[in-house]
Amino acid sequence: MKTSKKLKVLAGLSAFVFVGIAAVKQPNTDQFKNLQVLPKNITADSLDKIMDRFTANLGVDCKYCHVRDKKADTLIFDKDDKAEKEIARNMMRMTTDINEKYFHFNEEVKASEVQAVTCFTCHRGQPMPVKGQGAKK
């Protein structure tokens, strides 16, 4: 009898643990496709904030870099058909490299999180960098 009771308790506890594990939401690493510079596990909110900064810093909207599906009248974010998208990726890498190389943040603050040089440093709200409008000394 004691063994049977122990097995029932053990089975009940095991079921409870497995249900608890199953209920924990795992991060969705496949939420966004074709991310090459940004982290693959980025949240929708963080991605939206970054894209909003591009809009403000370059004076462009989403279709500047992203392909539009004319039939569905939506943007296809994972396609790489526009050169501007690859240019944007290279610019993101460049600003990260500049910030890491020339602005020595301490261990708690990483150059990728707090940037001294951003898109706005050169673009000033324009799609192309404004000549002679870089950071002032």
N, CA, C and O atoms as CSV, one atom per row, in Angstrom:
chain,resi,resn,atom,element,x,y,z
A,1,MET,N,N,0.808,-1.191,0.000
A,1,MET,CA,C,0.000,0.000,0.000
A,1,MET,C,C,0.851,1.255,0.000
A,1,MET,O,O,0.567,2.210,-0.722
A,2,LYS,N,N,1.893,1.247,0.811
A,2,LYS,CA,C,2.739,2.430,0.899
A,2,LYS,C,C,3.398,2.727,-0.438
A,2,LYS,O,O,3.482,3.891,-0.830
A,3,THR,N,N,3.865,1.713,-1.145
A,3,THR,CA,C,4.502,1.899,-2.438
A,3,THR,C,C,3.507,2.466,-3.433
A,3,THR,O,O,3.856,3.351,-4.214
A,4,SER,N,N,2.290,1.980,-3.422
A,4,SER,CA,C,1.247,2.465,-4.326
A,4,SER,C,C,0.950,3.940,-4.060
A,4,SER,O,O,0.780,4.724,-4.994
A,5,LYS,N,N,0.891,4.306,-2.797
A,5,LYS,CA,C,0.617,5.694,-2.421
A,5,LYS,C,C,1.779,6.600,-2.856
A,5,LYS,O,O,1.561,7.704,-3.356
A,6,LYS,N,N,3.002,6.126,-2.662
A,6,LYS,CA,C,4.185,6.888,-3.070
A,6,LYS,C,C,4.204,7.083,-4.583
A,6,LYS,O,O,4.528,8.166,-5.072
A,7,LEU,N,N,3.858,6.039,-5.316
A,7,LEU,CA,C,3.823,6.143,-6.775
A,7,LEU,C,C,2.777,7.146,-7.237
A,7,LEU,O,O,3.012,7.901,-8.181
A,8,LYS,N,N,1.623,7.156,-6.576
A,8,LYS,CA,C,0.564,8.106,-6.932
A,8,LYS,C,C,1.019,9.541,-6.658
A,8,LYS,O,O,0.796,10.437,-7.472
A,9,VAL,N,N,1.648,9.747,-5.521
A,9,VAL,CA,C,2.149,11.085,-5.176
A,9,VAL,C,C,3.236,11.503,-6.161
A,9,VAL,O,O,3.245,12.637,-6.641
A,10,LEU,N,N,4.147,10.586,-6.456
A,10,LEU,CA,C,5.221,10.873,-7.405
A,10,LEU,C,C,4.658,11.185,-8.792
A,10,LEU,O,O,5.116,12.116,-9.455
A,11,ALA,N,N,3.679,10.416,-9.224
A,11,ALA,CA,C,3.051,10.655,-10.529
A,11,ALA,C,C,2.352,12.010,-10.549
A,11,ALA,O,O,2.424,12.742,-11.536
A,12,GLY,N,N,1.676,12.334,-9.450
A,12,GLY,CA,C,0.991,13.629,-9.360
A,12,GLY,C,C,1.969,14.792,-9.402
A,12,GLY,O,O,1.745,15.779,-10.103
A,13,LEU,N,N,3.053,14.671,-8.650
A,13,LEU,CA,C,4.075,15.724,-8.654
A,13,LEU,C,C,4.741,15.848,-10.022
A,13,LEU,O,O,4.996,16.955,-10.497
A,14,SER,N,N,5.018,14.720,-10.645
A,14,SER,CA,C,5.627,14.738,-11.981
A,14,SER,C,C,4.717,15.436,-12.981
A,14,SER,O,O,5.170,16.251,-13.784
A,15,ALA,N,N,3.435,15.110,-12.925
A,15,ALA,CA,C,2.476,15.751,-13.833
A,15,ALA,C,C,2.445,17.257,-13.590
A,15,ALA,O,O,2.404,18.045,-14.534
A,16,PHE,N,N,2.466,17.649,-12.324
A,16,PHE,CA,C,2.453,19.069,-11.968
A,16,PHE,C,C,3.687,19.787,-12.532
A,16,PHE,O,O,3.578,20.882,-13.081
A,17,VAL,N,N,4.852,19.164,-12.391
A,17,VAL,CA,C,6.098,19.746,-12.895
A,17,VAL,C,C,6.065,19.860,-14.416
A,17,VAL,O,O,6.436,20.897,-14.966
A,18,PHE,N,N,5.624,18.808,-15.099
A,18,PHE,CA,C,5.585,18.834,-16.567
A,18,PHE,C,C,4.604,19.877,-17.089
A,18,PHE,O,O,4.883,20.544,-18.085
A,19,VAL,N,N,3.468,20.021,-16.431
A,19,VAL,CA,C,2.499,21.050,-16.833
A,19,VAL,C,C,3.113,22.431,-16.632
A,19,VAL,O,O,2.944,23.318,-17.469
A,20,GLY,N,N,3.824,22.611,-15.527
A,20,GLY,CA,C,4.480,23.895,-15.267
A,20,GLY,C,C,5.542,24.223,-16.295
A,20,GLY,O,O,5.647,25.366,-16.738
A,21,ILE,N,N,6.325,23.236,-16.676
A,21,ILE,CA,C,7.361,23.438,-17.696
A,21,ILE,C,C,6.726,23.769,-19.039
A,21,ILE,O,O,7.188,24.666,-19.744
A,22,ALA,N,N,5.678,23.055,-19.389
A,22,ALA,CA,C,5.005,23.282,-20.672
A,22,ALA,C,C,4.364,24.660,-20.725
A,22,ALA,O,O,4.249,25.249,-21.800
A,23,ALA,N,N,3.947,25.179,-19.577
A,23,ALA,CA,C,3.265,26.469,-19.546
A,23,ALA,C,C,4.219,27.647,-19.701
A,23,ALA,O,O,3.783,28.747,-20.041
A,24,VAL,N,N,5.512,27.442,-19.459
A,24,VAL,CA,C,6.489,28.520,-19.592
A,24,VAL,C,C,6.667,28.837,-21.068
A,24,VAL,O,O,6.995,27.961,-21.867
A,25,LYS,N,N,6.448,30.088,-21.419
A,25,LYS,CA,C,6.550,30.501,-22.817
A,25,LYS,C,C,8.014,30.583,-23.224
A,25,LYS,O,O,8.804,31.303,-22.613
A,26,GLN,N,N,8.355,29.853,-24.240
A,26,GLN,CA,C,9.713,29.882,-24.768
A,26,GLN,C,C,9.866,31.085,-25.693
A,26,GLN,O,O,8.912,31.451,-26.379
A,27,PRO,N,N,11.042,31.708,-25.729
A,27,PRO,CA,C,11.233,32.833,-26.650
A,27,PRO,C,C,11.075,32.375,-28.092
A,27,PRO,O,O,11.550,31.308,-28.479
A,28,ASN,N,N,10.405,33.194,-28.871
A,28,ASN,CA,C,10.165,32.872,-30.274
A,28,ASN,C,C,11.336,33.379,-31.100
A,28,ASN,O,O,11.423,34.568,-31.407
A,29,THR,N,N,12.230,32.476,-31.453
A,29,THR,CA,C,13.409,32.883,-32.209
A,29,THR,C,C,13.128,32.974,-33.704
A,29,THR,O,O,13.953,33.488,-34.460
A,30,ASP,N,N,11.971,32.480,-34.134
A,30,ASP,CA,C,11.617,32.525,-35.553
A,30,ASP,C,C,10.614,33.629,-35.857
A,30,ASP,O,O,10.023,33.646,-36.936
A,31,GLN,N,N,10.417,34.544,-34.925
A,31,GLN,CA,C,9.419,35.586,-35.105
A,31,GLN,C,C,9.738,36.456,-36.318
A,31,GLN,O,O,8.840,36.801,-37.086
A,32,PHE,N,N,10.988,36.807,-36.494
A,32,PHE,CA,C,11.400,37.647,-37.611
A,32,PHE,C,C,12.391,36.871,-38.463
A,32,PHE,O,O,13.300,36.224,-37.943
A,33,LYS,N,N,12.211,36.939,-39.754
A,33,LYS,CA,C,13.074,36.196,-40.670
A,33,LYS,C,C,14.106,37.130,-41.292
A,33,LYS,O,O,13.847,38.316,-41.497
A,34,ASN,N,N,15.262,36.584,-41.585
A,34,ASN,CA,C,16.317,37.274,-42.321
A,34,ASN,C,C,16.939,38.441,-41.555
A,34,ASN,O,O,17.361,39.423,-42.166
A,35,LEU,N,N,17.000,38.349,-40.245
A,35,LEU,CA,C,17.727,39.361,-39.477
A,35,LEU,C,C,19.206,39.017,-39.556
A,35,LEU,O,O,19.613,37.918,-39.180
A,36,GLN,N,N,20.005,39.948,-40.042
A,36,GLN,CA,C,21.429,39.687,-40.215
A,36,GLN,C,C,22.305,40.530,-39.305
A,36,GLN,O,O,23.440,40.149,-39.016
A,37,VAL,N,N,21.805,41.657,-38.852
A,37,VAL,CA,C,22.576,42.528,-37.966
A,37,VAL,C,C,21.932,42.571,-36.582
A,37,VAL,O,O,22.623,42.472,-35.568
A,38,LEU,N,N,20.638,42.715,-36.543
A,38,LEU,CA,C,19.918,42.763,-35.270
A,38,LEU,C,C,19.824,41.361,-34.671
A,38,LEU,O,O,19.866,40.371,-35.402
A,39,PRO,N,N,19.697,41.272,-33.348
A,39,PRO,CA,C,19.608,39.954,-32.710
A,39,PRO,C,C,18.377,39.179,-33.191
A,39,PRO,O,O,17.303,39.754,-33.363
A,40,LYS,N,N,18.539,37.902,-33.399
A,40,LYS,CA,C,17.436,37.070,-33.899
A,40,LYS,C,C,16.301,36.947,-32.891
A,40,LYS,O,O,15.168,36.659,-33.277
A,41,ASN,N,N,16.579,37.156,-31.620
A,41,ASN,CA,C,15.546,37.051,-30.589
A,41,ASN,C,C,15.027,38.423,-30.150
A,41,ASN,O,O,14.485,38.555,-29.053
A,42,ILE,N,N,15.184,39.426,-30.984
A,42,ILE,CA,C,14.723,40.776,-30.667
A,42,ILE,C,C,13.206,40.774,-30.477
A,42,ILE,O,O,12.491,40.033,-31.152
A,43,THR,N,N,12.727,41.597,-29.568
A,43,THR,CA,C,11.286,41.692,-29.360
A,43,THR,C,C,10.678,42.599,-30.423
A,43,THR,O,O,11.369,43.423,-31.021
A,44,ALA,N,N,9.396,42.439,-30.645
A,44,ALA,CA,C,8.693,43.274,-31.622
A,44,ALA,C,C,8.788,44.743,-31.218
A,44,ALA,O,O,8.952,45.615,-32.072
A,45,ASP,N,N,8.686,45.015,-29.930
A,45,ASP,CA,C,8.757,46.391,-29.441
A,45,ASP,C,C,10.129,47.007,-29.718
A,45,ASP,O,O,10.217,48.149,-30.170
A,46,SER,N,N,11.188,46.262,-29.451
A,46,SER,CA,C,12.542,46.771,-29.702
A,46,SER,C,C,12.784,46.992,-31.187
A,46,SER,O,O,13.378,47.995,-31.581
A,47,LEU,N,N,12.326,46.060,-32.010
A,47,LEU,CA,C,12.489,46.206,-33.457
A,47,LEU,C,C,11.731,47.428,-33.963
A,47,LEU,O,O,12.247,48.182,-34.788
A,48,ASP,N,N,10.513,47.625,-33.476
A,48,ASP,CA,C,9.729,48.797,-33.881
A,48,ASP,C,C,10.433,50.099,-33.494
A,48,ASP,O,O,10.437,51.057,-34.267
A,49,LYS,N,N,11.023,50.135,-32.307
A,49,LYS,CA,C,11.731,51.345,-31.865
A,49,LYS,C,C,12.927,51.648,-32.764
A,49,LYS,O,O,13.178,52.805,-33.101
A,50,ILE,N,N,13.660,50.610,-33.150
A,50,ILE,CA,C,14.810,50.803,-34.034
A,50,ILE,C,C,14.350,51.314,-35.393
A,50,ILE,O,O,14.935,52.251,-35.937
A,51,MET,N,N,13.313,50.707,-35.938
A,51,MET,CA,C,12.797,51.138,-37.243
A,51,MET,C,C,12.242,52.562,-37.175
A,51,MET,O,O,12.388,53.330,-38.126
A,52,ASP,N,N,11.608,52.914,-36.061
A,52,ASP,CA,C,11.113,54.288,-35.882
A,52,ASP,C,C,12.269,55.287,-35.864
A,52,ASP,O,O,12.136,56.401,-36.370
A,53,ARG,N,N,13.403,54.890,-35.280
A,53,ARG,CA,C,14.576,55.783,-35.283
A,53,ARG,C,C,15.102,55.983,-36.698
A,53,ARG,O,O,15.508,57.086,-37.063
A,54,PHE,N,N,15.094,54.902,-37.507
A,54,PHE,CA,C,15.503,55.059,-38.907
A,54,PHE,C,C,14.591,56.055,-39.608
A,54,PHE,O,O,15.061,56.927,-40.339
A,55,THR,N,N,13.300,55.927,-39.388
A,55,THR,CA,C,12.332,56.826,-40.006
A,55,THR,C,C,12.646,58.277,-39.643
A,55,THR,O,O,12.663,59.151,-40.510
A,56,ALA,N,N,12.890,58.524,-38.370
A,56,ALA,CA,C,13.172,59.890,-37.921
A,56,ALA,C,C,14.548,60.377,-38.371
A,56,ALA,O,O,14.679,61.511,-38.830
A,57,ASN,N,N,15.563,59.544,-38.246
A,57,ASN,CA,C,16.932,59.964,-38.545
A,57,ASN,C,C,17.214,60.131,-40.029
A,57,ASN,O,O,18.083,60.915,-40.413
A,58,LEU,N,N,16.478,59.393,-40.876
A,58,LEU,CA,C,16.716,59.451,-42.319
A,58,LEU,C,C,15.561,60.082,-43.088
A,58,LEU,O,O,15.667,60.286,-44.298
A,59,GLY,N,N,14.469,60.393,-42.414
A,59,GLY,CA,C,13.332,61.003,-43.092
A,59,GLY,C,C,12.711,60.088,-44.145
A,59,GLY,O,O,12.258,60.558,-45.189
A,60,VAL,N,N,12.691,58.788,-43.875
A,60,VAL,CA,C,12.139,57.818,-44.825
A,60,VAL,C,C,11.054,57.002,-44.128
A,60,VAL,O,O,10.898,57.061,-42.908
A,61,ASP,N,N,10.307,56.238,-44.928
A,61,ASP,CA,C,9.361,55.309,-44.333
A,61,ASP,C,C,9.787,53.883,-44.666
A,61,ASP,O,O,10.827,53.672,-45.290
A,62,CYS,N,N,9.000,52.922,-44.258
A,62,CYS,CA,C,9.377,51.501,-44.363
A,62,CYS,C,C,9.680,51.065,-45.791
A,62,CYS,O,O,10.588,50.267,-46.022
A,63,LYS,N,N,8.917,51.591,-46.750
A,63,LYS,CA,C,9.103,51.128,-48.133
A,63,LYS,C,C,10.401,51.637,-48.760
A,63,LYS,O,O,10.733,51.254,-49.882
A,64,TYR,N,N,11.126,52.478,-48.063
A,64,TYR,CA,C,12.433,52.914,-48.557
A,64,TYR,C,C,13.395,51.723,-48.626
A,64,TYR,O,O,14.191,51.624,-49.560
A,65,CYS,N,N,13.326,50.832,-47.652
A,65,CYS,CA,C,14.206,49.657,-47.618
A,65,CYS,C,C,13.476,48.344,-47.894
A,65,CYS,O,O,14.081,47.386,-48.374
A,66,HIS,N,N,12.185,48.299,-47.595
A,66,HIS,CA,C,11.435,47.048,-47.694
A,66,HIS,C,C,10.573,46.997,-48.950
A,66,HIS,O,O,9.995,47.998,-49.373
A,67,VAL,N,N,10.502,45.795,-49.537
A,67,VAL,CA,C,9.747,45.546,-50.768
A,67,VAL,C,C,8.252,45.515,-50.460
A,67,VAL,O,O,7.825,44.962,-49.447
A,68,ARG,N,N,7.472,46.115,-51.344
A,68,ARG,CA,C,6.013,46.124,-51.194
A,68,ARG,C,C,5.404,45.040,-52.070
A,68,ARG,O,O,5.735,44.933,-53.251
A,69,ASP,N,N,4.513,44.235,-51.493
A,69,ASP,CA,C,3.726,43.260,-52.248
A,69,ASP,C,C,2.516,44.011,-52.784
A,69,ASP,O,O,1.607,44.353,-52.028
A,70,LYS,N,N,2.506,44.267,-54.083
A,70,LYS,CA,C,1.454,45.090,-54.679
A,70,LYS,C,C,0.081,44.442,-54.589
A,70,LYS,O,O,-0.918,45.136,-54.400
A,71,LYS,N,N,0.017,43.123,-54.721
A,71,LYS,CA,C,-1.277,42.429,-54.654
A,71,LYS,C,C,-1.887,42.523,-53.262
A,71,LYS,O,O,-3.062,42.860,-53.112
A,72,ALA,N,N,-1.095,42.227,-52.259
A,72,ALA,CA,C,-1.595,42.230,-50.880
A,72,ALA,C,C,-1.516,43.612,-50.242
A,72,ALA,O,O,-2.055,43.828,-49.157
A,73,ASP,N,N,-0.842,44.552,-50.914
A,73,ASP,CA,C,-0.628,45.906,-50.399
A,73,ASP,C,C,-0.011,45.872,-48.990
A,73,ASP,O,O,-0.447,46.577,-48.079
A,74,THR,N,N,1.009,45.033,-48.852
A,74,THR,CA,C,1.753,44.935,-47.596
A,74,THR,C,C,3.244,44.921,-47.913
A,74,THR,O,O,3.643,44.772,-49.068
A,75,LEU,N,N,4.041,45.072,-46.900
A,75,LEU,CA,C,5.489,45.006,-47.071
A,75,LEU,C,C,5.978,43.592,-46.793
A,75,LEU,O,O,5.462,42.904,-45.912
A,76,ILE,N,N,6.970,43.173,-47.549
A,76,ILE,CA,C,7.600,41.868,-47.348
A,76,ILE,C,C,8.950,42.148,-46.689
A,76,ILE,O,O,9.937,42.446,-47.361
A,77,PHE,N,N,8.971,42.048,-45.380
A,77,PHE,CA,C,10.140,42.483,-44.620
A,77,PHE,C,C,11.361,41.589,-44.793
A,77,PHE,O,O,12.487,42.061,-44.639
A,78,ASP,N,N,11.169,40.307,-45.111
A,78,ASP,CA,C,12.329,39.411,-45.166
A,78,ASP,C,C,13.005,39.359,-46.531
A,78,ASP,O,O,14.031,38.694,-46.671
A,79,LYS,N,N,12.471,40.030,-47.529
A,79,LYS,CA,C,13.106,40.030,-48.853
A,79,LYS,C,C,14.245,41.049,-48.894
A,79,LYS,O,O,14.209,42.077,-48.217
A,80,ASP,N,N,15.249,40.738,-49.699
A,80,ASP,CA,C,16.424,41.601,-49.830
A,80,ASP,C,C,16.518,42.221,-51.225
A,80,ASP,O,O,17.622,42.438,-51.725
A,81,ASP,N,N,15.399,42.504,-51.850
A,81,ASP,CA,C,15.391,42.973,-53.236
A,81,ASP,C,C,15.841,44.427,-53.409
A,81,ASP,O,O,16.165,44.840,-54.523
A,82,LYS,N,N,15.865,45.194,-52.340
A,82,LYS,CA,C,16.248,46.602,-52.459
A,82,LYS,C,C,17.658,46.817,-51.913
A,82,LYS,O,O,17.996,46.363,-50.820
A,83,ALA,N,N,18.463,47.514,-52.693
A,83,ALA,CA,C,19.849,47.791,-52.288
A,83,ALA,C,C,19.897,48.596,-50.994
A,83,ALA,O,O,20.834,48.459,-50.208
A,84,GLU,N,N,18.896,49.429,-50.774
A,84,GLU,CA,C,18.873,50.270,-49.571
A,84,GLU,C,C,18.892,49.439,-48.288
A,84,GLU,O,O,19.426,49.873,-47.267
A,85,LYS,N,N,18.313,48.258,-48.347
A,85,LYS,CA,C,18.290,47.405,-47.157
A,85,LYS,C,C,19.701,46.937,-46.796
A,85,LYS,O,O,20.078,46.954,-45.624
A,86,GLU,N,N,20.470,46.524,-47.781
A,86,GLU,CA,C,21.843,46.095,-47.508
A,86,GLU,C,C,22.705,47.287,-47.092
A,86,GLU,O,O,23.586,47.154,-46.243
A,87,ILE,N,N,22.451,48.437,-47.685
A,87,ILE,CA,C,23.174,49.651,-47.279
A,87,ILE,C,C,22.872,49.956,-45.813
A,87,ILE,O,O,23.777,50.296,-45.052
A,88,ALA,N,N,21.610,49.837,-45.417
A,88,ALA,CA,C,21.226,50.083,-44.021
A,88,ALA,C,C,21.944,49.113,-43.082
A,88,ALA,O,O,22.416,49.510,-42.016
A,89,ARG,N,N,22.025,47.857,-43.474
A,89,ARG,CA,C,22.745,46.877,-42.653
A,89,ARG,C,C,24.212,47.277,-42.497
A,89,ARG,O,O,24.765,47.225,-41.398
A,90,ASN,N,N,24.830,47.673,-43.598
A,90,ASN,CA,C,26.234,48.088,-43.538
A,90,ASN,C,C,26.407,49.335,-42.686
A,90,ASN,O,O,27.402,49.461,-41.972
A,91,MET,N,N,25.462,50.250,-42.748
A,91,MET,CA,C,25.524,51.462,-41.920
A,91,MET,C,C,25.378,51.112,-40.437
A,91,MET,O,O,26.035,51.714,-39.588
A,92,MET,N,N,24.523,50.145,-40.129
A,92,MET,CA,C,24.374,49.707,-38.734
A,92,MET,C,C,25.686,49.113,-38.226
A,92,MET,O,O,26.115,49.397,-37.107
A,93,ARG,N,N,26.309,48.295,-39.049
A,93,ARG,CA,C,27.610,47.714,-38.671
A,93,ARG,C,C,28.651,48.821,-38.486
A,93,ARG,O,O,29.438,48.795,-37.540
A,94,MET,N,N,28.645,49.790,-39.400
A,94,MET,CA,C,29.621,50.873,-39.355
A,94,MET,C,C,29.465,51.697,-38.075
A,94,MET,O,O,30.457,51.973,-37.401
A,95,THR,N,N,28.234,52.094,-37.730
A,95,THR,CA,C,28.054,52.909,-36.528
A,95,THR,C,C,28.432,52.124,-35.275
A,95,THR,O,O,29.002,52.686,-34.340
A,96,THR,N,N,28.119,50.833,-35.252
A,96,THR,CA,C,28.520,50.003,-34.110
A,96,THR,C,C,30.041,49.942,-34.009
A,96,THR,O,O,30.599,50.081,-32.921
A,97,ASP,N,N,30.710,49.735,-35.138
A,97,ASP,CA,C,32.182,49.683,-35.148
A,97,ASP,C,C,32.789,50.998,-34.684
A,97,ASP,O,O,33.728,50.998,-33.888
A,98,ILE,N,N,32.267,52.115,-35.167
A,98,ILE,CA,C,32.780,53.436,-34.769
A,98,ILE,C,C,32.611,53.629,-33.272
A,98,ILE,O,O,33.542,54.046,-32.583
A,99,ASN,N,N,31.411,53.321,-32.767
A,99,ASN,CA,C,31.153,53.503,-31.342
A,99,ASN,C,C,32.032,52.605,-30.482
A,99,ASN,O,O,32.507,53.030,-29.429
A,100,GLU,N,N,32.253,51.371,-30.917
A,100,GLU,CA,C,33.103,50.464,-30.137
A,100,GLU,C,C,34.569,50.876,-30.189
A,100,GLU,O,O,35.285,50.752,-29.195
A,101,LYS,N,N,35.017,51.364,-31.339
A,101,LYS,CA,C,36.428,51.699,-31.511
A,101,LYS,C,C,36.806,53.035,-30.865
A,101,LYS,O,O,37.861,53.142,-30.241
A,102,TYR,N,N,35.957,54.043,-31.011
A,102,TYR,CA,C,36.348,55.391,-30.600
A,102,TYR,C,C,35.704,55.890,-29.313
A,102,TYR,O,O,36.168,56.873,-28.734
A,103,PHE,N,N,34.663,55.239,-28.863
A,103,PHE,CA,C,33.987,55.673,-27.643
A,103,PHE,C,C,34.024,54.514,-26.667
A,103,PHE,O,O,33.291,53.536,-26.813
A,104,HIS,N,N,34.873,54.634,-25.684
A,104,HIS,CA,C,35.158,53.525,-24.781
A,104,HIS,C,C,34.186,53.539,-23.608
A,104,HIS,O,O,34.417,54.189,-22.588
A,105,PHE,N,N,33.098,52.805,-23.785
A,105,PHE,CA,C,32.123,52.674,-22.719
A,105,PHE,C,C,32.628,51.642,-21.720
A,105,PHE,O,O,33.434,50.774,-22.057
A,106,ASN,N,N,32.142,51.748,-20.484
A,106,ASN,CA,C,32.562,50.764,-19.488
A,106,ASN,C,C,31.782,49.462,-19.692
A,106,ASN,O,O,30.948,49.364,-20.592
A,107,GLU,N,N,32.055,48.485,-18.864
A,107,GLU,CA,C,31.459,47.153,-19.038
A,107,GLU,C,C,29.938,47.170,-18.913
A,107,GLU,O,O,29.261,46.382,-19.574
A,108,GLU,N,N,29.383,48.060,-18.072
A,108,GLU,CA,C,27.933,48.086,-17.888
A,108,GLU,C,C,27.220,48.719,-19.079
A,108,GLU,O,O,26.062,48.401,-19.348
A,109,VAL,N,N,27.889,49.595,-19.779
A,109,VAL,CA,C,27.284,50.281,-20.917
A,109,VAL,C,C,28.031,49.864,-22.170
A,109,VAL,O,O,29.217,50.158,-22.322
A,110,LYS,N,N,27.350,49.192,-23.051
A,110,LYS,CA,C,27.971,48.709,-24.284
A,110,LYS,C,C,27.709,49.696,-25.420
A,110,LYS,O,O,26.673,50.360,-25.450
A,111,ALA,N,N,28.642,49.785,-26.338
A,111,ALA,CA,C,28.525,50.717,-27.457
A,111,ALA,C,C,27.297,50.430,-28.307
A,111,ALA,O,O,26.746,51.347,-28.915
A,112,SER,N,N,26.864,49.200,-28.362
A,112,SER,CA,C,25.687,48.878,-29.163
A,112,SER,C,C,24.398,49.353,-28.507
A,112,SER,O,O,23.367,49.449,-29.173
A,113,GLU,N,N,24.440,49.652,-27.208
A,113,GLU,CA,C,23.243,50.088,-26.499
A,113,GLU,C,C,23.149,51.609,-26.406
A,113,GLU,O,O,22.068,52.174,-26.571
A,114,VAL,N,N,24.253,52.260,-26.149
A,114,VAL,CA,C,24.291,53.719,-26.077
A,114,VAL,C,C,25.258,54.176,-27.147
A,114,VAL,O,O,26.455,53.895,-27.075
A,115,GLN,N,N,24.748,54.873,-28.127
A,115,GLN,CA,C,25.594,55.238,-29.254
A,115,GLN,C,C,25.917,56.724,-29.253
A,115,GLN,O,O,25.029,57.569,-29.144
A,116,ALA,N,N,27.202,57.027,-29.376
A,116,ALA,CA,C,27.630,58.410,-29.539
A,116,ALA,C,C,27.413,58.839,-30.987
A,116,ALA,O,O,27.050,59.984,-31.259
A,117,VAL,N,N,27.639,57.907,-31.911
A,117,VAL,CA,C,27.417,58.154,-33.336
A,117,VAL,C,C,26.181,57.367,-33.743
A,117,VAL,O,O,26.094,56.162,-33.507
A,118,THR,N,N,25.226,58.059,-34.358
A,118,THR,CA,C,23.995,57.422,-34.834
A,118,THR,C,C,23.781,57.802,-36.291
A,118,THR,O,O,24.584,58.533,-36.870
A,119,CYS,N,N,22.721,57.316,-36.870
A,119,CYS,CA,C,22.376,57.676,-38.255
A,119,CYS,C,C,22.243,59.194,-38.392
A,119,CYS,O,O,22.670,59.784,-39.384
A,120,PHE,N,N,21.641,59.810,-37.374
A,120,PHE,CA,C,21.378,61.249,-37.435
A,120,PHE,C,C,22.666,62.072,-37.462
A,120,PHE,O,O,22.666,63.194,-37.967
A,121,THR,N,N,23.747,61.537,-36.932
A,121,THR,CA,C,25.019,62.260,-36.902
A,121,THR,C,C,25.373,62.793,-38.284
A,121,THR,O,O,25.829,63.929,-38.412
A,122,CYS,N,N,25.169,61.993,-39.307
A,122,CYS,CA,C,25.502,62.405,-40.678
A,122,CYS,C,C,24.273,62.686,-41.537
A,122,CYS,O,O,24.307,63.565,-42.398
A,123,HIS,N,N,23.202,61.956,-41.313
A,123,HIS,CA,C,22.037,62.072,-42.202
A,123,HIS,C,C,21.170,63.290,-41.909
A,123,HIS,O,O,20.591,63.863,-42.832
A,124,ARG,N,N,21.069,63.694,-40.664
A,124,ARG,CA,C,20.305,64.894,-40.294
A,124,ARG,C,C,18.890,64.887,-40.864
A,124,ARG,O,O,18.403,65.907,-41.353
A,125,GLY,N,N,18.231,63.720,-40.798
A,125,GLY,CA,C,16.851,63.624,-41.260
A,125,GLY,C,C,16.691,63.461,-42.758
A,125,GLY,O,O,15.580,63.574,-43.275
A,126,GLN,N,N,17.783,63.196,-43.466
A,126,GLN,CA,C,17.750,63.043,-44.926
A,126,GLN,C,C,18.182,61.622,-45.309
A,126,GLN,O,O,18.985,61.017,-44.600
A,127,PRO,N,N,17.661,61.078,-46.424
A,127,PRO,CA,C,18.050,59.731,-46.843
A,127,PRO,C,C,19.544,59.599,-47.163
A,127,PRO,O,O,20.138,58.546,-46.932
A,128,MET,N,N,20.135,60.646,-47.682
A,128,MET,CA,C,21.566,60.634,-47.986
A,128,MET,C,C,22.275,61.527,-46.967
A,128,MET,O,O,21.721,62.548,-46.558
A,129,PRO,N,N,23.494,61.158,-46.550
A,129,PRO,CA,C,24.216,62.012,-45.599
A,129,PRO,C,C,24.349,63.432,-46.143
A,129,PRO,O,O,24.591,63.639,-47.332
A,130,VAL,N,N,24.189,64.389,-45.261
A,130,VAL,CA,C,24.277,65.791,-45.646
A,130,VAL,C,C,25.740,66.205,-45.602
A,130,VAL,O,O,26.376,66.150,-44.550
A,131,LYS,N,N,26.273,66.620,-46.750
A,131,LYS,CA,C,27.685,66.991,-46.853
A,131,LYS,C,C,27.998,68.151,-45.912
A,131,LYS,O,O,27.299,69.163,-45.891
A,132,GLY,N,N,29.060,67.979,-45.139
A,132,GLY,CA,C,29.498,69.036,-44.235
A,132,GLY,C,C,28.658,69.161,-42.981
A,132,GLY,O,O,28.838,70.106,-42.213
A,133,GLN,N,N,27.741,68.227,-42.754
A,133,GLN,CA,C,26.867,68.325,-41.587
A,133,GLN,C,C,27.132,67.235,-40.555
A,133,GLN,O,O,26.236,66.870,-39.794
A,134,GLY,N,N,28.350,66.715,-40.527
A,134,GLY,CA,C,28.690,65.701,-39.533
A,134,GLY,C,C,28.734,66.307,-38.146
A,134,GLY,O,O,28.358,67.463,-37.953
A,135,ALA,N,N,29.183,65.545,-37.203
A,135,ALA,CA,C,29.266,66.012,-35.826
A,135,ALA,C,C,30.180,67.225,-35.737
A,135,ALA,O,O,31.235,67.271,-36.370
A,136,LYS,N,N,29.769,68.186,-34.959
A,136,LYS,CA,C,30.559,69.405,-34.765
A,136,LYS,C,C,31.619,69.169,-33.709
A,136,LYS,O,O,31.406,68.413,-32.761
A,137,LYS,N,N,32.765,69.817,-33.875
A,137,LYS,CA,C,33.865,69.686,-32.907
A,137,LYS,C,C,33.651,70.617,-31.751
A,137,LYS,O,O,34.467,70.656,-30.830
